């Protein structure tokens, strides 16, 4: 059978090249997200923006990400993962370059919306494609490693911000952010369409051709395929036009509720914490937050978090790893909000970054595994899109809490509570997918 031959392939150069190609897309996305946070203070001074206007520049990207995730996830199950991945990368690259040419505040908002739409659309589709090619025994590790490129992208953004913006201005940052437009040509050359998607669309001959090519590249002895459509492949072609309503049918209801709550909690906490972090800590009197060293420490703490999660997902499973990382994110958030010195601030801030970003890696692994091929990108896109609503709400809510003099400890107590509640939801409602073929989940 086609899928059996796909699963039995040894991990080799193809899998690592696919990881690099999709990972670079992740890196560029992260780099763009990081750049806007570094550009905002400079742009605010140059254009005389109010705090509300600055807030909208950040928020409009999240609105675009939510819509991009939903639309791209839906479309990717209809026209293919590779096409949507290519289009979304091209969209956000061009729109990022246009930000450098923005002639007004309104024009910048429009381009930032397009950037968010492309970015939000690329992430769940890339994770879906990678999950459909990675072998079951190492699938979790590959997806978390894919997510780790996000941390590297933030490091690149920080370097651009500190080395180039002071010398060349904020426009240079956006022009560099448009470089992924060239990357589209690499995608076209080195990324095949998903075999599982092709089978679901009954494009069996194309799927077989990819398998034969991969076996040749991986030096696997291969035999020609029979001409008939095997029952296992025929079965995956059903419900190929699944719509959003399918997410709320049968066994998928429980999975959808669990994933949407998990996504909402993770995105709510991430954007609520990290968009306000410099301002909050600086108000507390810890000037260290203004230094490059602090940004570097916080960002570097993400990478071991990813790699630890990448190992655990294939050892103790997705459900337990995600639940533990969410719980520990909550614990770290509580102590971070009650830090009394710069040393404890850095310790708990790095710990919070370690577990929070590790949880991101697991949720991107877990989500596409819980739906069949006919609705995998759809389910991933809608879950990510719903989660982005949390990213829109949290920064404003933190602002209200601070404005009402509730105190930093109360703010982080809220985030700790959200993390703990979501951890319990995942533990209680999740199903384990470790080392299972996607068709058996």
C-alpha positions as CSV (number, residue, x, y, z in Angstrom):
1,X,0.0,0.0,0.0
2,X,1.1,3.6,-0.7
3,X,0.9,4.8,2.9
4,X,2.7,1.7,4.3
5,X,5.6,2.4,1.9
6,X,5.7,6.0,3.0
7,X,5.7,5.1,6.7
8,X,8.5,2.5,6.2
9,X,10.9,4.8,4.6
10,X,14.0,5.5,6.7
11,X,14.5,9.0,8.0
12,X,17.0,10.6,5.6
13,X,18.0,13.6,3.6
14,X,14.5,14.2,2.3
15,X,12.9,14.5,5.8
16,X,15.7,16.9,7.0
17,X,15.4,19.0,3.8
18,X,11.7,19.3,4.3
19,X,12.2,20.3,7.9
20,X,14.6,23.0,6.8
21,X,12.3,24.3,4.0
22,X,9.3,24.5,6.3
23,X,11.5,25.6,9.2
24,X,12.8,28.6,7.2
25,X,9.2,29.6,6.6
26,X,8.7,29.5,10.4
27,X,11.9,31.5,11.0
28,X,10.9,34.2,8.6
29,X,7.4,34.4,10.2
30,X,9.0,34.7,13.6
31,X,11.5,37.3,12.4
32,X,8.7,39.5,11.1
33,X,6.7,39.2,14.3
34,X,9.7,40.2,16.3
35,X,10.7,43.0,14.0
36,X,7.4,44.9,14.6
37,X,8.0,44.9,18.3
38,X,11.4,46.5,17.8
39,X,10.2,48.9,15.1
40,X,7.2,50.3,17.1
41,X,9.2,52.5,19.5
42,X,11.2,54.1,16.7
43,X,8.1,54.4,14.5
44,X,6.1,56.0,17.3
45,X,8.7,58.7,17.9
46,X,9.1,59.4,14.1
47,X,5.4,59.6,13.3
48,X,4.2,60.9,16.7
49,X,1.8,57.9,17.3
50,X,-0.4,57.7,20.3
51,X,-0.4,54.6,22.5
52,X,-3.8,53.6,21.0
53,X,-2.4,53.8,17.5
54,X,0.7,51.7,18.5
55,X,-1.7,49.1,19.9
56,X,-3.6,48.9,16.7
57,X,-0.4,48.3,14.7
58,X,0.1,45.2,16.9
59,X,-3.5,44.1,17.0
60,X,-4.3,44.3,13.3
61,X,-1.6,41.7,12.6
62,X,-3.4,39.3,15.0
63,X,-6.7,39.9,13.3
64,X,-5.0,39.0,10.0
65,X,-3.4,35.9,11.6
66,X,-6.8,34.6,12.8
67,X,-8.5,35.0,9.5
68,X,-5.4,33.7,7.6
69,X,-5.3,30.5,9.7
70,X,-9.0,29.8,9.1
71,X,-9.1,30.6,5.4
72,X,-5.7,28.9,4.5
73,X,-6.5,25.8,6.6
74,X,-9.8,25.4,4.8
75,X,-8.4,26.1,1.3
76,X,-5.4,23.8,1.9
77,X,-7.7,20.8,2.2
78,X,-9.1,21.7,-1.2
79,X,-6.2,22.8,-3.4
80,X,-3.3,21.4,-1.6
81,X,-0.7,22.1,1.1
82,X,2.1,23.2,-1.1
83,X,0.1,25.8,-3.1
84,X,-1.3,27.4,0.0
85,X,2.1,27.4,1.8
86,X,3.7,29.1,-1.2
87,X,1.0,31.7,-1.6
88,X,1.0,32.6,2.1
89,X,4.8,33.0,2.3
90,X,4.7,35.2,-0.8
91,X,1.8,37.3,0.6
92,X,3.5,38.1,3.9
93,X,6.9,38.7,2.3
94,X,5.6,41.2,-0.2
95,X,3.3,42.9,2.4
96,X,6.3,43.2,4.8
97,X,8.3,45.0,2.0
98,X,5.4,47.3,1.4
99,X,5.4,48.3,5.1
100,X,8.7,50.0,4.4
101,X,7.0,52.1,1.7
102,X,3.9,52.9,3.8
103,X,3.0,56.6,3.2
104,X,0.5,56.9,6.1
105,X,-0.6,55.3,9.3
106,X,-3.7,53.8,7.6
107,X,-1.5,52.3,4.8
108,X,0.8,50.7,7.4
109,X,-2.3,49.2,9.1
110,X,-3.5,47.7,5.8
111,X,-0.1,46.1,5.0
112,X,0.3,44.8,8.6
113,X,-3.1,43.1,8.2
114,X,-1.9,41.4,5.0
115,X,1.4,40.4,6.8
116,X,-0.7,38.8,9.6
117,X,-3.0,37.0,7.1
118,X,0.0,35.4,5.3
119,X,1.8,34.6,8.5
120,X,-1.3,33.1,10.2
121,X,-2.0,31.0,7.1
122,X,1.5,29.6,6.7
123,X,2.0,28.2,10.1
124,X,-0.8,25.5,10.4
125,X,-0.3,24.5,6.8
126,X,3.4,23.9,7.3
127,X,2.8,21.9,10.4
128,X,0.2,19.8,8.5
129,X,2.5,19.1,5.6
130,X,5.4,18.1,7.9
131,X,3.1,15.9,10.0
132,X,1.9,14.0,6.9
133,X,5.5,13.2,5.8
134,X,7.3,12.5,9.1
135,X,7.2,8.8,10.2
136,X,5.0,7.9,13.1
137,X,7.8,7.1,15.5
138,X,9.5,10.5,15.1
139,X,6.6,12.7,14.0
140,X,6.4,14.5,17.3
141,X,10.1,15.3,17.3
142,X,10.0,16.7,13.8
143,X,7.1,19.0,14.4
144,X,8.5,20.4,17.7
145,X,11.9,20.9,15.9
146,X,10.0,22.8,13.2
147,X,8.5,25.0,15.8
148,X,11.9,25.7,17.3
149,X,12.7,27.8,14.2
150,X,10.4,30.3,15.8
151,X,12.9,31.0,18.6
152,X,15.8,31.3,16.1
153,X,13.7,33.8,14.1
154,X,13.3,36.0,17.3
155,X,17.1,35.9,17.7
156,X,17.5,37.1,14.1
157,X,15.0,39.9,14.7
158,X,16.8,41.0,17.8
159,X,20.1,41.2,15.9
160,X,18.5,43.1,13.0
161,X,17.0,45.5,15.5
162,X,20.1,46.2,17.5
163,X,22.6,46.2,14.6
164,X,20.7,47.8,11.7
165,X,17.8,49.9,12.9
166,X,19.9,52.4,14.8
167,X,22.2,52.8,11.7
168,X,19.7,52.6,8.8
169,X,16.3,53.2,10.3
170,X,13.1,51.2,10.6
171,X,12.4,50.9,6.9
172,X,15.5,48.7,6.5
173,X,14.0,46.2,8.9
174,X,10.9,45.8,6.8
175,X,12.9,45.5,3.6
176,X,15.0,42.7,5.1
177,X,11.7,41.1,6.1
178,X,10.6,40.9,2.5
179,X,13.5,38.5,1.6
180,X,11.3,35.4,2.0
181,X,9.8,36.4,-1.4
182,X,12.9,34.8,-2.9
183,X,12.4,31.8,-0.7
184,X,9.3,30.9,-2.6
185,X,11.5,29.6,-5.4
186,X,13.2,27.2,-3.0
187,X,9.8,25.9,-1.9
188,X,8.8,25.2,-5.5
189,X,11.9,23.2,-6.1
190,X,12.3,21.2,-2.9
191,X,8.8,20.7,-1.4
192,X,6.5,17.9,-2.8
193,X,2.8,17.9,-2.3
194,X,1.5,15.8,0.6
195,X,1.1,12.1,-0.4
196,X,-1.9,11.8,2.0
197,X,-3.6,14.8,0.4
198,X,-3.1,13.4,-3.1
199,X,-4.6,10.1,-2.0
200,X,-7.6,11.8,-0.4
201,X,-8.2,13.6,-3.7
202,X,-7.9,10.3,-5.6
203,X,-4.8,11.6,-7.4
204,X,-3.2,8.1,-6.9
205,X,-0.7,8.2,-9.8
206,X,0.8,11.5,-8.5
207,X,1.1,10.0,-5.0
208,X,2.8,6.8,-6.4
209,X,5.2,8.9,-8.4
210,X,6.3,10.9,-5.3
211,X,6.8,7.6,-3.4
212,X,9.0,6.1,-6.1
213,X,11.0,9.3,-6.3
214,X,11.5,9.4,-2.5
215,X,12.5,5.7,-2.4
216,X,15.1,6.4,-5.1
217,X,16.5,9.4,-3.2
218,X,16.6,7.5,0.1
219,X,18.2,4.5,-1.6
220,X,15.3,2.2,-0.8
221,X,14.7,-0.9,-2.9
222,X,11.3,-0.3,-4.5
223,X,8.9,-2.2,-6.7
224,X,6.4,-0.8,-9.2
225,X,2.9,-0.2,-7.8
226,X,-0.1,-2.3,-8.9
227,X,-2.5,-0.3,-11.0
228,X,-5.6,-0.9,-8.9
229,X,-6.7,1.5,-6.1
230,X,-6.2,-0.4,-2.8
231,X,-9.0,-0.3,-0.2
232,X,-6.9,1.6,2.3
233,X,-6.2,4.4,-0.1
234,X,-9.8,4.4,-1.3
235,X,-11.0,4.8,2.2
236,X,-9.1,7.9,2.8
237,X,-10.8,9.6,-0.1
238,X,-14.2,9.9,1.7
239,X,-15.4,13.1,3.0
240,X,-12.9,15.0,0.9
241,X,-15.0,18.1,0.9
242,X,-15.3,18.3,4.7
243,X,-16.4,21.7,6.0
244,X,-16.2,23.4,9.4
245,X,-19.3,21.5,10.6
246,X,-17.3,18.2,10.4
247,X,-15.1,19.5,13.3
248,X,-18.2,19.2,15.5
249,X,-19.3,15.7,14.5
250,X,-18.7,12.3,16.1
251,X,-15.5,11.8,18.0
252,X,-14.1,15.1,16.8
253,X,-16.4,17.2,19.0
254,X,-14.3,16.4,22.1
255,X,-11.1,16.9,20.3
256,X,-12.1,20.2,18.8
257,X,-13.3,21.5,22.2
258,X,-10.0,20.5,23.8
259,X,-7.8,22.0,21.1
260,X,-9.7,25.2,20.9
261,X,-9.5,25.8,24.6
262,X,-5.8,24.8,24.6
263,X,-5.0,27.1,21.7
264,X,-7.0,30.0,23.3
265,X,-5.1,29.6,26.6
266,X,-1.7,29.3,25.0
267,X,-2.1,32.3,22.7
268,X,-3.9,34.4,25.3
269,X,-1.0,33.9,27.7
270,X,1.8,34.3,25.2
271,X,0.7,37.6,23.7
272,X,-0.6,38.9,27.0
273,X,2.7,38.2,28.7
274,X,5.3,38.9,26.0
275,X,3.8,42.0,24.4
276,X,3.6,43.7,27.8
277,X,6.8,42.2,29.4
278,X,9.2,45.0,28.7
279,X,6.8,47.7,29.9
280,X,5.7,45.8,33.0
281,X,9.2,44.9,34.2
282,X,10.5,48.3,33.5
283,X,7.7,49.9,35.6
284,X,8.9,47.6,38.4
285,X,12.2,49.3,38.4
286,X,14.3,46.5,36.8
287,X,16.3,48.5,34.2
288,X,17.9,45.2,33.0
289,X,14.9,44.6,30.8
290,X,16.1,47.5,28.6
291,X,19.3,45.7,27.7
292,X,20.1,43.4,24.8
293,X,21.3,40.8,27.3
294,X,17.9,40.4,28.8
295,X,16.2,39.9,25.4
296,X,18.9,37.4,24.5
297,X,18.5,35.4,27.7
298,X,14.7,35.3,27.4
299,X,14.9,34.2,23.7
300,X,17.7,31.6,24.2
301,X,15.6,30.0,27.0
302,X,13.0,29.1,24.3
303,X,15.4,26.8,22.4
304,X,16.1,24.3,25.2
305,X,12.4,24.3,25.9
306,X,11.6,23.3,22.3
307,X,14.3,20.6,22.3
308,X,13.2,19.2,25.7
309,X,9.6,19.0,24.4
310,X,10.8,17.4,21.1
311,X,12.3,14.6,23.1
312,X,9.4,14.1,25.5
313,X,6.6,14.0,22.9
314,X,7.9,10.7,21.6
315,X,8.8,9.3,25.0
316,X,5.8,10.1,27.3
317,X,3.5,11.3,24.6
318,X,1.8,14.5,23.4
319,X,-1.0,14.8,26.0
320,X,1.3,14.4,29.0
321,X,4.1,16.6,27.7
322,X,1.6,19.4,26.8
323,X,-0.1,19.2,30.1
324,X,3.2,19.3,32.1
325,X,4.6,22.2,30.1
326,X,1.3,24.2,30.6
327,X,1.3,23.5,34.3
328,X,4.9,24.6,34.7
329,X,4.2,27.7,32.6
330,X,1.6,28.6,35.2
331,X,3.9,28.0,38.1
332,X,6.7,30.1,36.5
333,X,4.1,32.9,35.7
334,X,3.0,33.1,39.3
335,X,6.6,33.4,40.7
336,X,7.6,35.8,37.9
337,X,4.7,38.1,38.9
338,X,6.0,38.1,42.5
339,X,9.7,38.4,41.7
340,X,11.5,40.7,44.1
341,X,14.9,41.1,42.4
342,X,16.5,41.2,39.0
343,X,18.0,37.7,39.6
344,X,14.6,36.1,40.4
345,X,13.0,38.0,37.6
346,X,15.5,36.6,35.0
347,X,15.2,33.1,36.5
348,X,11.4,32.9,36.4
349,X,11.3,34.8,33.1
350,X,13.6,32.3,31.5
351,X,11.7,29.4,33.0
352,X,8.4,30.8,31.8
353,X,9.8,31.2,28.3
354,X,11.3,27.7,28.4
355,X,7.9,26.0,29.2
356,X,5.6,28.3,27.3
357,X,7.4,28.0,24.0
358,X,7.9,24.3,24.6
359,X,4.1,24.0,24.9
360,X,3.8,25.9,21.5
361,X,5.9,23.2,19.9
362,X,3.7,20.4,21.3
363,X,0.4,22.0,20.3
364,X,1.6,22.3,16.7
365,X,2.5,18.7,16.8
366,X,-0.7,17.5,18.5
367,X,-3.3,19.5,16.5
368,X,-2.9,18.0,12.9
369,X,-2.7,14.5,14.4
370,X,-6.2,14.6,15.7
371,X,-8.0,15.0,12.4
372,X,-8.1,12.9,9.2
373,X,-6.5,13.9,6.0
374,X,-9.7,15.3,4.5
375,X,-10.0,17.9,7.3
376,X,-6.5,18.0,8.8
377,X,-5.5,21.5,7.6
378,X,-9.1,22.7,8.2
379,X,-9.0,21.5,11.8
380,X,-5.5,23.0,12.4
381,X,-6.4,26.3,10.8
382,X,-9.7,26.8,12.8
383,X,-8.0,25.8,16.1
384,X,-5.2,28.3,15.5
385,X,-7.7,31.0,14.3
386,X,-9.8,30.6,17.4
387,X,-6.6,30.8,19.5
388,X,-5.7,34.1,17.9
389,X,-8.8,35.6,19.5
390,X,-7.1,35.1,22.8
391,X,-4.1,37.0,21.4
392,X,-6.4,40.0,20.6
393,X,-8.1,40.0,24.0
394,X,-5.1,39.5,26.4
395,X,-3.0,42.7,25.7
396,X,-6.1,44.9,26.1
397,X,-7.1,43.1,29.3
398,X,-3.7,43.5,30.8
399,X,-3.8,47.2,30.0
400,X,-7.2,47.5,31.8
401,X,-5.9,45.7,34.8
402,X,-2.8,47.8,35.1
403,X,-4.9,51.0,34.5
404,X,-7.1,50.0,37.4
405,X,-4.0,49.6,39.7
406,X,-4.6,45.8,40.2
407,X,-0.9,45.2,40.4
408,X,1.6,43.0,38.4
409,X,1.1,40.1,40.8
410,X,-2.6,40.0,40.0
411,X,-1.9,40.1,36.2
412,X,0.4,37.1,36.4
413,X,-1.9,35.3,38.8
414,X,-4.5,35.4,36.0
415,X,-2.0,34.0,33.5
416,X,-1.0,31.2,36.0
417,X,-4.7,30.3,36.4
418,X,-5.3,30.2,32.6
419,X,-2.3,27.9,32.2
420,X,-3.4,25.5,35.0
421,X,-7.0,25.3,33.7
422,X,-5.9,24.5,30.2
423,X,-3.4,21.9,31.5
424,X,-6.3,20.1,33.3
425,X,-8.4,20.3,30.1
426,X,-5.7,18.7,28.0
427,X,-5.1,16.0,30.6
428,X,-8.8,15.2,30.9
429,X,-10.0,15.5,27.3
430,X,-6.9,14.7,25.2
431,X,-6.2,11.4,23.5
432,X,-2.7,10.1,23.0
433,X,-1.3,9.9,19.5
434,X,2.3,8.9,20.2
435,X,3.9,6.7,17.6
436,X,0.6,6.0,15.8
437,X,0.0,6.3,12.1
438,X,-2.2,9.2,11.3
439,X,-4.9,6.9,9.9
440,X,-5.1,5.0,13.2
441,X,-5.7,7.9,15.5
